[in-house]
Amino acid sequence: MEWGSESAAVRRHRVGGERRDGPAAAPPPEREAGAQEPLVDGCGGGGGRTRKRNLGGSSGASSDAGTGLSEARAALGLALYLLALRTLVQLSLQQLVLRGAAGHHGEFDALQARDYLEHITSIGPRTTGSPENEILTVHYLLEQIKLIEVQSNRLHKISVDVQRPTGSFSIDFLGGFTSYYDNITNVVVKLEPRDGAQHAVLANCHFDSVANSPGASDDAVSCSVMLEVLRVLSTSSEALHHAVIFLFNGAEENVLQASHGFITQHPWASLIRAFINLEAAGVGGKELVFQTGPENPWLVQAYVSAAKHPFASVVAQEVFQSGIIPSDTDFRIYRDFGNIPGIDLAFIENGYIYHTKYDTADRILTDSIQRAGDNILAVLKHLATSDMLAAASKYRHGNMVFFDVLGLFVIAYPSRIGSIINYMVVMGVILYLGKKLLQPKHKTGNYKKDFLCGLGITLISWFTSLVTVLIIAVFISLIGQSLSWYNHFYVSVCLYGTATVAKIIFIHTLAKRFYYMNVSDQYLGEVFFDISLFVHCCFLVTLTYQGLCSAFISAVWVAFPLLTKLCVHKDFKQHGAQGKFIAFYLLGMFIPYLYALYLIWAVFEMFTPILGRSGSEIPPDVVLASILAGCTMILSSYFINFIYLAKSTKKTMLTLTLVCAITFLLVCSGTFFPYSSNPANPKPKRVFLQHMTRTFHDLEGNAVKRDSGIWINGFDYTGMSHITPHIPEINDSIRAHCEENAPLCGFPWYLPVHFLIRKNWYLPAPEVSPRNPAHFRLISKEQTPWDSIKLTFEATGPSHMSFYVRAHKGSSLSQWSLGNGTPVTSKGGDYFVFYSHGLQASAWQFWIEVQVSEEHPEGMVTVAIAAHYLSGEDKRSPQLDALKERFPDWTFPSAWG
């Protein structure tokens, strides 16, 4: 490279090097364009030394090409660019419907659906087995269905059935457990042509709620939408080809029991060829299609063709089905026990108040109801008139790649087509990079070595930035300031995001200053662009090879930057990083960055609230810091080259470091309180309180220990640290002691989440005196012909009970009368059975068979039963009410006896 084509910064470095090395080291004033200069060997060998090279054809810039970007302009430009994209994303998310609520004949009326919603939620919390759920809500639903039937068009026939199933099944959710239900309630409506139908599509919602929550979003609004869809379809003058079955199920919060009772026992279940499940993981906003299939791409196409306000992502599907989100829906039951394909939709915004007292009807926007209703009505109508529904099994072939574009439309194509597209993109990168890597050394300088060293530097910058934010997160967790960002999300960005960016810039600045001392800025910008392209290409190959449909994101992050690079390459080569180049470069990156920010919003919208209810064992700051670092690395990848093109990065690093340091100090001082009682936007701390009495028995049935107290579980990592100043007696001196010999530490776990919540508290209190006490007894013990012991039990009690078994050394459970007959252990090795019943139920009788290989003086097994009073008078006690009243208003204490 000729002397005149080098930047002023490089010339200054060279002059400095000449002075250090003495006159003998001075280069000749002129060199031929093709002359090679000596190189320092090795990736790390150039630190602190002058490196000289001719880059020949790889740079070829004119004398004004490498003047360097203004640091302030570059940093401000990138910040404004990302802010503008974020604003576009926010605008698209706030646009719930493209028109106002319709309400015209034949169209969904959100105001009518809201009327249904307000009536259902006015009943109050609706736990399975309570009069509110089994009588009041069922009566209201039947009343409205009867009114709809009166208005219906003569083309259609409406049939109504109230099902009260009994059954049992095992599920691998929450570490694995078994469920038993008795006499729970389903309200089932079949809308079909007057002369009947042989095939049907199912729409499913649940009208029950968790204890102490009105359950507006989860899931009363979905049932309200279904009632209105039923009304519109039944009054339509358009004939249906197939039946539409509306299932209003009354026991979903009991871990999917009612849907199991319907799909395995109801006579109409055999007609169903596809289903739509309406759920919630948040309150209002847009309803996201987050599961489809399995396989059956025609269902995705049906949604794409019919939905008026699409919002769907295969990324959400693969994240949800990976199991990292501690939640499940009726989709699993229809898929696993009915072998039926379907679509799973859920509201995801504002998960902070999901399953709390704040989940009220007034928090759900009418436009949110309108968009959900428009979509469900259109998709159900499409399926009910589709020829494919009748032969759905014939169209089961492969998965679909699908994603919406800012809620405007959905792009969908078969995964096999996606793989072809992905590998074509990979081939484009191979041709682009291969041309450079395989060129003779005299044409490219030492591009191959610089590429590999740059790749190493990039990976080091990412690794060290991740380690840095994890160290900060661990420290924050250890000093008791976790979740400081829970009520102020920008705090996490200012703490972990700035730390990540600062560390990345710092590592690359060191490389630029001490390793790439005398190399053209323009050349380095090109090398590090190629490195980012290569890294994203590696992700693309890996995800495609693993068969993940989400690989389309990597394809976008490879294809568009590559096309951008090819378009701006000539201008960049001639003029360097001038305004025109930057404008076209950022324009070319518009689509990948816009879609990335769109997805990142969804990630944080879902995961941030979940981290406030994910138990005491998972440090939420570590999780959030890791996610933020990963997102920052992705977003910064194609901007790393700007570090090398800019004249300096000192002010940027100083600003980022200062923001991070100030935020860190504020967090450490406890400035940012995690929770909020703001009526407009509450973000409560969740606490479960159970007033309980425990009795421990020996082998002869004699009571050997009895105690009473209020068992306290905080559902986040901070435990009781924020509660203790308000209620001093709840402190570490009353931490619950684990009864090592008892299943699940001898505590009445409602669900087997003991491995997520190991920190709990036990405050002594008077005995519980329920009006409907539970009874549990061993009916018989008999030897079987196959040398096992069969134990038969009987239990009576409230609508919710839990049964636990621990097999002793030398014993194992071989069979039982629950589930499919094969005992299923929960995480930790104990057996957990979740039991519930409706208003009326006979005594629960069941048996277990124990295989004994050696006698044990303490017996074969330890068994336990816990009764949970989630409704009625037995739910409360004076001590529980008094303690609950003392909790600050930024908490949501859910209590029962």
LOVOGU-351481 format. One record per residue (C-alpha): x, y, z. Coordinates in steps of 0.02 Angstrom, whole numbers. Example, Ala and Ser with C-alpha at 12.3 -4.5 7.8 and 13.67 -1.06 7.14 Angstrom:
! LOVOGU-351481
       xx       yy       zz
      615     -225      390
      684      -53      357
//
This chain:
! LOVOGU-351481
       xx       yy       zz
        0        0        0
       65      170      -44
      105      289       98
      -21      418       37
     -169      298       54
     -145      269      240
     -247      363      370
     -174      502      476
     -193      389      628
      -88      253      548
       45      381      497
       57      443      675
       80      266      738
      217      237      612
      309      395      655
      302      346      839
      372      176      795
      513      250      696
      565      359      840
      570      212      958
      666      103      838
      789      235      785
      838      305      616
      884      136      549
      705       82      561
      637      225      457
      545      164      302
      590      229      130
      484      377       80
      405      287      -66
      363      107     -106
      295       20     -256
      114      -24     -244
      146     -210     -247
      292     -216     -126
      272     -325       27
      321     -262      199
      381     -375      339
      245     -446      452
      251     -496      632
      205     -680      644
       71     -746      759
      -94     -676      820
      -24     -603      979
      151     -563      924
      116     -387      869
       68     -317     1037
      161     -154     1061
      264     -175      903
      251      -83      739
      170     -194      608
      196     -147      426
      109     -220      278
       52     -186      102
     -131     -233       86
     -128     -223     -102
     -297     -255     -178
     -384     -281      -14
     -390      -96       24
     -348        5     -126
     -422      161      -50
     -392      334     -116
     -298      460      -13
     -456      520       76
     -530      348      110
     -470      312      285
     -490      479      370
     -589      396      509
     -765      419      575
     -806      552      703
     -833      459      867
     -973      572      926
    -1066      563      760
    -1046      374      747
    -1104      340      926
    -1250      463      914
    -1299      399      743
    -1304      217      799
    -1399      262      957
    -1529      361      859
    -1542      222      730
    -1581       91      863
    -1699      210      950
    -1794      242      789
    -1811       55      758
    -1870       29      937
    -2001      164      912
    -2065       76      756
    -2078      -87      853
    -2172        0      994
    -2294       81      872
    -2330      -87      791
    -2362     -168      960
    -2481      -30     1015
    -2582      -47      854
    -2699     -185      913
    -2826     -173      772
    -2818      -89      603
    -2994      -22      626
    -3114       14      767
    -3228     -113      848
    -3356     -165      720
    -3512     -231      802
    -3603     -245      634
    -3709     -395      594
    -3600     -545      553
    -3448     -470      636
    -3373     -492      808
    -3434     -365      936
    -3303     -331     1070
    -3429     -235     1177
    -3541     -387     1189
    -3390     -495     1233
    -3340     -369     1367
    -3514     -384     1443
    -3488     -572     1457
    -3316     -543     1532
    -3378     -423     1666
    -3516     -541     1718
    -3398     -689     1736
    -3265     -593     1833
    -3397     -516     1947
    -3425     -691     2017
    -3250     -680     2091
    -3114     -813     2102
    -3175     -977     2027
    -3075    -1124     2092
    -3127    -1298     2041
    -3249    -1372     2166
    -3311    -1203     2229
    -3493    -1149     2209
    -3428     -998     2111
    -3353    -1113     1980
    -3469    -1262     1980
    -3637    -1173     2001
    -3632     -985     1970
    -3516     -982     1818
    -3592    -1138     1741
    -3767    -1065     1765
    -3715     -901     1681
    -3635     -990     1533
    -3788    -1101     1506
    -3902     -949     1519
    -3805     -855     1385
    -3792    -1007     1272
    -3982    -1028     1284
    -4006     -846     1230
    -3887     -873     1085
    -3980    -1030     1035
    -4145     -932     1026
    -4065     -804      908
    -3978     -932      797
    -4012     -953      611
    -4115    -1105      557
    -3966    -1162      451
    -3877    -1214      610
    -3911    -1332      753
    -3845    -1303      930
    -3823    -1445     1054
    -3769    -1418     1235
    -3697    -1543     1358
    -3634    -1525     1537
    -3501    -1658     1563
    -3437    -1710     1734
    -3291    -1828     1701
    -3182    -1930     1819
    -3010    -1989     1768
    -2823    -1993     1797
    -2662    -1965     1699
    -2477    -1934     1723
    -2382    -1785     1653
    -2198    -1738     1647
    -2234    -1555     1687
    -2144    -1481     1841
    -2030    -1631     1859
    -2169    -1758     1834
    -2325    -1802     1936
    -2493    -1890     1923
    -2664    -1808     1921
    -2832    -1877     1977
    -2998    -1787     1955
    -3176    -1831     2004
    -3339    -1752     1946
    -3263    -1592     1876
    -3365    -1487     1754
    -3360    -1455     1567
    -3489    -1353     1470
    -3486    -1412     1290
    -3578    -1333     1143
    -3588    -1405      968
    -3634    -1291      824
    -3664    -1391      664
    -3761    -1390      501
    -3946    -1434      521
    -3917    -1607      447
    -3766    -1643      557
    -3579    -1660      528
    -3449    -1798      534
    -3300    -1686      573
    -3272    -1543      693
    -3149    -1409      746
    -3133    -1374      933
    -3117    -1205     1019
    -3059    -1220     1200
    -3053    -1099     1347
    -3065    -1123     1536
    -3179    -1028     1653
    -3097    -1081     1817
    -2962     -971     1896
    -2823     -990     2022
    -2864     -954     2203
    -2882     -770     2250
    -2882     -705     2071
    -3033     -648     1968
    -2945     -724     1816
    -3002     -597     1687
    -2863     -633     1563
    -2833     -811     1623
    -2952     -859     1554
    -3122     -773     1569
    -3087     -658     1421
    -3058     -808     1309
    -3223     -886     1361
    -3307     -718     1329
    -3230     -712     1156
    -3292     -889     1123
    -3469     -846     1177
    -3471     -700     1057
    -3395     -805      916
    -3531     -936      948
    -3664     -799      936
    -3594     -730      772
    -3573     -901      690
    -3745     -962      746
    -3834     -808      676
    -3738     -812      512
    -3831     -851      352
    -3677     -943      287
    -3687    -1131      303
    -3547    -1226      390
    -3474    -1384      314
    -3413    -1451      481
    -3460    -1435      662
    -3380    -1312      782
    -3369    -1377      961
    -3347    -1246     1098
    -3274    -1318     1258
    -3289    -1208     1413
    -3184    -1313     1531
    -3193    -1294     1719
    -3028    -1367     1780
    -2877    -1305     1682
    -2790    -1225     1829
    -2792    -1397     1910
    -2655    -1437     1785
    -2758    -1474     1630
    -2884    -1595     1706
    -3046    -1543     1619
    -2973    -1549     1443
    -2911    -1726     1481
    -3085    -1775     1539
    -3161    -1707     1379
    -3041    -1775     1250
    -3030    -1949     1326
    -3213    -1974     1376
    -3336    -1861     1286
    -3429    -1940     1137
    -3403    -1783     1030
    -3214    -1795     1049
    -3205    -1923      908
    -3268    -1792      784
    -3127    -1670      816
    -2993    -1652      682
    -2910    -1490      741
    -2922    -1368      886
    -2888    -1189      938
    -2838    -1161     1119
    -2858     -988     1196
    -2744     -952     1344
    -2652     -813     1435
    -2480     -783     1509
    -2513     -597     1529
    -2653     -471     1532
    -2716     -404     1366
    -2614     -341     1221
    -2595     -452     1069
    -2632     -637     1073
    -2480     -731     1011
    -2484     -894      914
    -2346     -983     1009
    -2381    -1166      968
    -2447    -1257      816
    -2453    -1435      753
    -2374    -1553      787
    -2329    -1540      604
    -2490    -1513      500
    -2429    -1358      407
    -2604    -1334      335
    -2658    -1266      505
    -2528    -1129      498
    -2584    -1090      321
    -2763    -1078      384
    -2711     -950      514
    -2607     -855      386
    -2753     -850      263
    -2889     -806      387
    -2820     -704      534
    -2858     -518      517
    -2728     -460      644
    -2590     -593      640
    -2462     -610      779
    -2367     -773      768
    -2191     -840      785
    -2110    -1009      768
    -1975     -941      883
    -2102     -931     1025
    -2155    -1108      985
    -1980    -1179      997
    -1939    -1079     1154
    -2100    -1136     1240
    -2080    -1317     1189
    -1900    -1318     1251
    -1969    -1318     1429
    -1875    -1165     1492
    -2041    -1077     1529
    -2122    -1158     1683
    -2296    -1165     1609
    -2409    -1275     1505
    -2578    -1270     1421
    -2720    -1383     1365
    -2629    -1392     1198
    -2522    -1530     1275
    -2674    -1634     1322
    -2755    -1627     1150
    -2589    -1664     1067
    -2532    -1806     1182
    -2697    -1889     1230
    -2805    -1845     1080
    -2673    -1850      943
    -2754    -1694      871
    -2661    -1548      790
    -2700    -1372      844
    -2655    -1189      869
    -2612    -1117     1040
    -2638     -931     1070
    -2603     -828     1225
    -2600     -647     1282
    -2422     -610     1337
    -2416     -427     1388
    -2401     -372     1569
    -2367     -541     1648
    -2329     -450     1811
    -2512     -464     1864
    -2551     -634     1789
    -2627     -748     1923
    -2649     -603     2046
    -2794     -501     2116
    -2754     -368     1986
    -2807     -478     1839
    -2971     -384     1819
    -3083     -348     1670
    -3047     -162     1667
    -2863     -193     1628
    -2904     -279     1463
    -2926     -155     1320
    -3080     -171     1211
    -2967     -168     1058
    -2874     -317     1129
    -3038     -412     1141
    -3086     -355      966
    -2926     -417      885
    -2936     -585      973
    -3118     -605      922
    -3086     -555      742
    -2946     -682      729
    -3034     -827      815
    -3195     -800      718
    -3105     -792      551
    -2995     -945      584
    -3140    -1051      651
    -3248    -1003      502
    -3105    -1045      385
    -3079    -1216      465
    -3265    -1255      476
    -3282    -1230      288
    -3115    -1310      240
    -3104    -1470      139
    -2939    -1509      226
    -3019    -1529      398
    -3107    -1690      348
    -2942    -1772      298
    -2824    -1681      416
    -2712    -1834      442
    -2668    -1835      256
    -2589    -1663      269
    -2474    -1705      414
    -2302    -1682      338
    -2162    -1581      414
    -2156    -1418      511
    -2180    -1240      456
    -2073    -1086      471
    -2191     -944      513
    -2174     -767      580
    -2271     -607      570
    -2199     -444      506
    -2243     -309      633
    -2418     -383      648
    -2460     -337      468
    -2448     -507      386
    -2372     -679      412
    -2236     -761      310
    -2248     -951      313
    -2163    -1089      216
    -2120    -1273      245
    -1965    -1307      350
    -1888    -1408      208
    -1900    -1253       97
    -1825    -1155      241
    -1676    -1275      248
    -1646    -1251       61
    -1653    -1062       80
    -1536    -1069      230
    -1407    -1174      140
    -1417    -1061      -14
    -1377     -914      100
    -1232    -1015      174
    -1167    -1049       -2
    -1171     -862      -38
    -1062     -830      115
     -943     -972       67
     -921     -896     -106
     -897     -721      -34
     -773     -769      102
     -693     -909        2
     -642     -787     -133
     -546     -687       -4
     -476     -829      100
     -414     -929      -49
     -335     -786     -145
     -145     -787     -156
      -58     -701      -12
       22     -566     -122
     -153     -503     -169
     -235     -503        2
      -89     -460      114
     -115     -578      260
     -306     -580      260
     -323     -760      320
     -216     -729      474
     -303     -563      512
     -473     -647      492
     -430     -787      614
     -351     -668      739
     -500     -551      724
     -618     -697      752
     -521     -740      910
     -529     -560      969
     -717     -553      937
     -749     -714     1033
     -637     -653     1175
     -734     -489     1182
     -899     -582     1193
     -837     -706     1322
     -758     -574     1434
     -911     -461     1421
    -1022     -608     1473
     -906     -648     1619
     -907     -464     1670
    -1096     -449     1677
    -1111     -617     1766
     -988     -558     1899
    -1092     -401     1922
    -1253     -503     1928
    -1183     -626     2055
    -1120     -484     2164
    -1289     -397     2156
    -1374     -560     2205
    -1255     -592     2350
    -1284     -421     2428
    -1472     -445     2421
    -1516     -320     2283
    -1589     -443     2156
    -1734     -388     2048
    -1690     -203     2061
    -1745     -192     1878
    -1912     -281     1904
    -2006     -117     1922
    -1882      -15     1819
    -1827     -117     1669
    -1713       22     1605
    -1603      -12     1758
    -1552     -182     1685
    -1508     -100     1519
    -1405       35     1605
    -1317      -94     1714
    -1292     -251     1609
    -1317     -183     1434
    -1191      -42     1452
    -1066     -158     1537
    -1076     -278     1390
    -1054     -142     1258
     -913      -58     1354
     -817     -221     1373
     -837     -264     1189
     -776      -92     1136
     -632     -101     1262
     -566     -267     1196
     -575     -211     1015
     -496      -43     1056
     -350     -134     1136
     -333     -241      980
     -339      -89      867
     -211        6      968
      -84     -129     1011
     -105     -266      880
     -173     -180      725
      -61      -28      748
      -17        9      568
     -162      -66      474
     -286       32      369
     -448       72      461
     -543       31      304
     -463     -140      290
     -500     -179      473
     -680     -124      452
     -698     -247      309
     -614     -389      404
     -726     -370      557
     -882     -359      451
     -831     -524      372
     -803     -599      544
     -978     -551      603
    -1048     -624      442
     -951     -785      472
    -1012     -801      653
    -1195     -779      603
    -1168     -903      463
    -1103    -1030      589
    -1261    -1004      693
    -1364    -1027      535
    -1280    -1192      493
    -1297    -1256      672
    -1481    -1212      692
    -1525    -1280      519
    -1430    -1442      552
    -1527    -1464      715
    -1690    -1446      621
    -1745    -1287      710
    -1865    -1177      613
    -1797    -1026      708
    -1644    -1035      596
    -1735     -913      482
    -1678     -773      600
    -1495     -815      567
    -1533     -823      381
    -1601     -645      390
    -1446     -592      488
    -1334     -664      353
    -1426     -628      190
    -1466     -443      213
    -1294     -391      279
    -1211     -487      138
    -1318     -402        7
    -1286     -234       92
    -1098     -265       89
    -1100     -309      -95
    -1200     -152     -135
    -1091      -30      -37
     -923     -114      -67
     -875       -7     -217
     -916      158     -131
     -828      102       29
     -673       51      -70
     -663      219     -157
     -717      340      -21
     -705      246      144
     -831      266      285
     -911      427      228
    -1091      484      254
    -1158      399       98
    -1082      231      148
    -1152      241      325
    -1326      289      263
    -1335      142      142
    -1255       24      269
    -1385       64      402
    -1525       57      273
    -1469     -117      221
    -1469     -173      403
    -1646     -106      429
    -1739     -272      412
    -1627     -383      521
    -1613     -252      658
    -1797     -208      655
    -1849     -390      668
    -1718     -425      802
    -1786     -284      910
    -1963     -349      879
    -1913     -521      944
    -1809     -450     1087
    -1962     -354     1146
    -2061     -517     1151
    -1920     -604     1246
    -1914     -474     1383
    -2103     -453     1386
    -2119     -638     1428
    -1963     -673     1532
    -1951     -519     1644
    -2116     -554     1737
    -2075     -741     1744
    -1913     -702     1836
    -2019     -626     1974
    -2106     -793     2005
    -1972     -921     1961
    -1930     -975     2137
    -1790     -952     2262
    -1657    -1057     2176
    -1631     -969     2010
    -1541     -800     2027
    -1646     -689     1913
    -1506     -561     1889
    -1392     -696     1820
    -1528     -751     1697
    -1572     -575     1642
    -1390     -522     1629
    -1355     -672     1517
    -1505     -634     1405
    -1460     -450     1394
    -1278     -491     1356
    -1331     -611     1218
    -1450     -484     1141
    -1316     -349     1151
    -1188     -460     1065
    -1310     -494      924
    -1356     -310      903
    -1174     -253      910
    -1106     -385      792
    -1120     -284      630
    -1068     -124      719
     -901     -192      782
     -821     -134      620
     -867       46      668
     -745       31      814
     -604       12      688
     -673      143      570
     -693      275      706
     -552      392      752
     -572      355      936
     -684      264     1059
     -627      347     1221
     -780      457     1249
     -900      316     1208
     -814      196     1328
     -805      329     1462
     -990      369     1445
    -1042      186     1449
     -929      149     1597
     -994      300     1690
    -1177      250     1661
    -1139       71     1716
    -1043      127     1871
    -1176      252     1928
    -1315      124     1901
    -1213       -7     1994
    -1190      108     2144
    -1374      155     2144
    -1425      -29     2137
    -1305      -75     2277
    -1375       65     2385
    -1552       -2     2361
    -1616      149     2266
    -1724       46     2147
    -1862      -46     2241
    -1914     -202     2144
    -2102     -195     2171
    -2243      -72     2143
    -2420      -47     2205
    -2458       84     2074
    -2643       53     2032
    -2611       92     1848
    -2463      -26     1833
    -2440     -140     1985
    -2291     -256     1996
    -2321     -354     2156
    -2213     -476     2251
    -2300     -645     2259
    -2311     -733     2428
    -2407     -892     2469
    -2472     -914     2647
    -2543    -1079     2710
    -2612    -1096     2886
    -2584    -1279     2922
    -2582    -1415     3053
    -2468    -1564     3027
    -2481    -1734     3111
    -2345    -1866     3096
    -2387    -2049     3130
    -2287    -2207     3162
    -2315    -2379     3083
    -2453    -2419     3207
    -2546    -2259     3166
    -2503    -2170     3328
    -2472    -1982     3318
    -2290    -1951     3362
    -2282    -1765     3320
    -2406    -1626     3290
    -2377    -1442     3256
    -2466    -1293     3181
    -2411    -1135     3095
    -2421    -1024     2943
    -2308    -1089     2805
    -2239     -946     2700
    -2167     -957     2525
    -2098     -810     2429
    -2101     -845     2244
    -1946     -747     2197
    -1762     -745     2239
    -1770     -605     2368
    -1861     -715     2494
    -1928     -616     2642
    -1792     -483     2647
    -1912     -345     2593
    -2054     -410     2704
    -1957     -421     2868
    -1953     -231     2900
    -2144     -232     2892
    -2172     -397     2984
    -2019     -423     3096
    -2068     -598     3153
    -2046     -662     2975
    -1858     -676     2971
    -1725     -809     2954
    -1752     -867     3133
    -1913     -953     3076
    -1843    -1032     2918
    -1936    -1196     2888
    -1846    -1353     2942
    -1848    -1497     2818
    -1913    -1661     2890
    -1786    -1772     2803
    -1885    -1933     2827
    -2047    -1865     2758
    -2093    -1843     2574
    -2066    -1666     2511
    -1990    -1616     2680
    -2156    -1643     2767
    -2241    -1488     2696
    -2408    -1477     2602
    -2348    -1432     2429
    -2495    -1390     2316
    -2391    -1432     2162
    -2219    -1517     2156
    -2117    -1356     2143
    -2012    -1396     2297
    -1853    -1401     2193
    -1884    -1221     2136
    -1925    -1150     2309
    -1809    -1217     2442
    -1817    -1062     2553
    -1977    -1053     2654
    -2032     -995     2826
    -2141    -1073     2962
    -2222     -954     3086
    -2301    -1044     3236
    -2490    -1020     3247
    -2642    -1103     3329
    -2714    -1262     3254
    -2824    -1259     3100
    -3003    -1315     3132
    -3089    -1346     2964
    -3275    -1381     2962
    -3244    -1514     2831
    -3089    -1606     2895
    -2996    -1727     2784
    -2996    -1913     2825
    -2865    -2035     2764
    -2851    -2219     2804
    -2773    -2382     2749
    -2916    -2497     2699
    -2817    -2655     2664
    -2644    -2729     2650
    -2627    -2891     2552
    -2493    -2999     2475
    -2507    -3023     2287
    -2464    -3185     2195
    -2314    -3095     2117
    -2237    -3059     2288
    -2281    -2876     2305
    -2384    -2790     2438
    -2545    -2705     2385
    -2599    -2559     2494
    -2773    -2488     2470
    -2815    -2315     2538
    -2968    -2206     2555
    -2971    -2017     2569
    -3108    -1888     2590
    -3089    -1702     2607
    -3098    -1535     2515
    -3095    -1508     2327
    -2904    -1506     2321
    -2787    -1633     2401
    -2609    -1691     2371
    -2546    -1868     2402
    -2361    -1905     2425
    -2264    -2068     2432
    -2083    -2103     2473
    -2017    -2280     2445
    -1892    -2336     2577
    -1727    -2421     2540
    -1759    -2594     2470
    -1935    -2548     2414
    -2007    -2482     2252
    -2180    -2445     2182
    -2218    -2566     2041
    -2400    -2524     2001
    -2543    -2414     2058
    -2722    -2377     2011
    -2679    -2201     1952
    -2630    -2132     1782
    -2588    -2270     1659
    -2544    -2389     1800
    -2357    -2352     1802
    -2300    -2247     1951
    -2212    -2085     1902
    -2087    -2003     2019
    -2073    -1816     2035
    -1907    -1724     2041
    -1814    -1782     2197
    -1877    -1961     2193
    -2042    -1946     2288
    -2212    -1980     2208
    -2337    -1837     2194
    -2523    -1854     2155
    -2632    -1701     2128
    -2816    -1732     2168
    -2970    -1625     2142
    -3157    -1648     2135
    -3312    -1549     2092
    -3453    -1506     2211
    -3505    -1685     2242
    -3384    -1831     2245
    -3377    -2003     2324
    -3232    -2055     2435
    -3069    -2068     2338
    -3008    -2248     2341
    -2844    -2301     2260
    -2708    -2429     2283
    -2520    -2444     2263
    -2413    -2599     2246
    -2245    -2603     2334
    -2108    -2722     2281
    -1998    -2764     2431
    -1824    -2835     2404
    -1770    -2825     2587
    -1858    -2798     2752
    -1840    -2628     2831
    -1879    -2593     3016
    -1956    -2423     2973
    -2076    -2501     2847
    -2091    -2506     2657
    -2153    -2332     2616
    -2198    -2167     2696
    -2362    -2094     2635
    -2441    -1924     2668
    -2593    -1826     2616
    -2624    -1638     2621
    -2794    -1553     2610
    -2802    -1380     2530
    -2952    -1270     2569
    -2952    -1148     2423
    -3131    -1087     2441
    -3270    -1071     2568
    -3258    -1036     2754
    -3118    -1159     2786
    -3005    -1058     2672
    -2987     -923     2805
    -2933     -912     2986
    -2919     -762     3103
    -2729     -782     3114
    -2711     -797     2926
    -2820     -644     2894
    -2725     -543     3025
    -2556     -588     2951
    -2615     -557     2773
    -2674     -382     2820
    -2500     -337     2883
    -2418     -369     2715
    -2374     -208     2623
    -2481     -154     2475
    -2343     -197     2349
    -2364     -382     2387
    -2494     -508     2330
    -2515     -632     2473
    -2618     -780     2415
    -2682     -872     2568
    -2780    -1028     2611
    -2795    -1158     2750
//
